[in-house]
């Protein structure tokens, strides 16, 4: 079994995505900064998608290929 840094990377992607989504995006929306709000939403969802995609790819690799 490989013990590396991938679980930490996955957790960081998901946590930072949630942080951006819950804190930054709401702050920008409250201050009526449309471009920053849209950018924060895009970055948040990309972080969450990368985290979940990495988790899924790692699970598939460990379950079926390795």
C-alpha positions in Angstrom: 0.0 0.0 0.0 1.3 3.4 -1.0 1.3 6.1 1.7 1.9 9.4 0.2 0.7 12.9 0.1 -2.3 12.4 -2.2 -4.9 12.2 0.7 -3.6 15.5 1.9 -3.9 17.1 -1.5 -7.4 15.8 -1.9 -8.4 17.2 1.5 -6.8 20.6 0.8 -8.6 20.8 -2.5 -12.0 20.1 -1.0 -11.5 22.3 2.1 -10.2 25.3 0.2 -13.1 24.9 -2.3 -15.6 24.9 0.6 -13.8 27.8 2.2 -13.9 29.9 -1.0 -17.5 29.0 -1.6 -18.7 29.7 2.0 -16.6 32.7 3.0 -15.2 34.5 0.0 -18.1 34.2 -2.4 -20.6 35.4 0.2 -18.3 38.3 1.0 -18.0 39.4 -2.6 -21.8 39.0 -3.1 -22.5 41.1 0.0 -20.1 43.8 -1.3 -21.7 43.6 -4.8 -18.5 42.8 -6.5 -19.8 40.8 -9.5 -16.6 39.8 -11.2 -14.9 38.7 -8.0 -18.0 36.8 -6.9 -18.2 34.9 -10.2 -14.4 34.2 -10.1 -14.7 32.9 -6.5 -17.5 30.6 -7.5 -15.7 29.2 -10.4 -12.5 28.6 -8.4 -14.4 27.1 -5.5 -16.2 24.6 -7.8 -13.0 23.8 -9.6 -11.2 23.1 -6.4 -14.0 20.8 -5.2 -14.2 19.1 -8.6 -10.4 18.5 -8.6 -10.5 17.1 -5.1 -13.4 14.8 -5.8 -11.9 13.8 -9.2 -8.6 13.0 -7.6 -10.3 11.0 -4.9 -12.3 9.0 -7.5 -9.3 8.4 -9.7 -7.3 7.2 -6.6 -10.1 4.9 -5.5 -10.5 3.4 -9.0 -6.7 2.9 -9.3 -6.4 1.3 -5.9 -9.6 -0.9 -6.2 -9.4 -2.1 -9.8 -6.0 -1.5 -11.3 -3.6 -2.1 -8.5 
